[in-house]
């Protein structure tokens, strides 16, 4: 099992207590890129090739469960979890 898959499963099993840094790392490792941020904002926007949807996540501790679930759905659909 890849390290990304382990991180994905860990977050999926407990979506209430996810730090922004852990979710950011999983998104970046899964192939998502961070769009250029405007100054003064606390929201981070991610995109991935092949998906027209943008994922916006506010910087919060912990990240809200709804944002985590949206991220996990997109990672599962478009991310490369099993590649190292």
N, C-alpha and C positions, 0 to 999 in steps of 0.2 A: 504494500500500500504506500502510495506516495505521501510525502509530507504535506502537500497541499490538500490531499483527500482527508488526512487526519485532522488538519485545521478546520476544514469544511465541516466534518462530522462533529467536531467539538463545539463549533458555533451553532450548528443545527440543533444539537441536543440541549443547549442552554442559550436561547436567543435573547434572554432578558439582561444578561450581564456581559455584554460584548463591548470591549473598549474600541474607540475609533481607530487606534493604531493597529489592533488585530484585524479589524475588518478591512482597513486600508491595505494592509499587507496581503491579505487573502485576495482581494480584488486585483491588485497589481501582479501578484504571482499567477493569477488565473488568466492573464492576458488583457485586462482592462487598462486603459490609459487615462490619466488624469488630465482633463482639459485645463487650459490656461485659466487661472483664477483672476477675477477682478479684485482690485485692492479693496480692503475693508469688509470683505464678506467672510462668513464662517461656514459657508456651504461649499462642498466639494462635488464636482460633477465628473462622472466617469463615462467612458464610452468604450465599445469593443467593436471590432470589424465584424460586419455581418448582422448587426443589430441596429435598427433605427432608433431604438429607445435610449434615452439618456437616464442615468441613475444619479440623482442628487441626494447627498447625505450631509446633514449638518454636523459640525464638529460638536459633539456632546459626550458627556461621561455619565453613564453608559449610553450607547446609541439606542434609540427607541426601537422596540421590538418590530414595529411595522417596517422601518427602514432596513433592518437586518433581514427580515423575510423577503422583501423585494430584492435585496442584493443576492441572497441565496438562490432565489428563483432564476435570476439572470445568470449567475455563475453556473448553475446546473444546466441551463439551456445553451449557453454560448461559451462558457469558460473551458479551459483545457486543464481539468483537474488531475488527470492521470498521467500527464506528461511531466517529466522533470527537467 
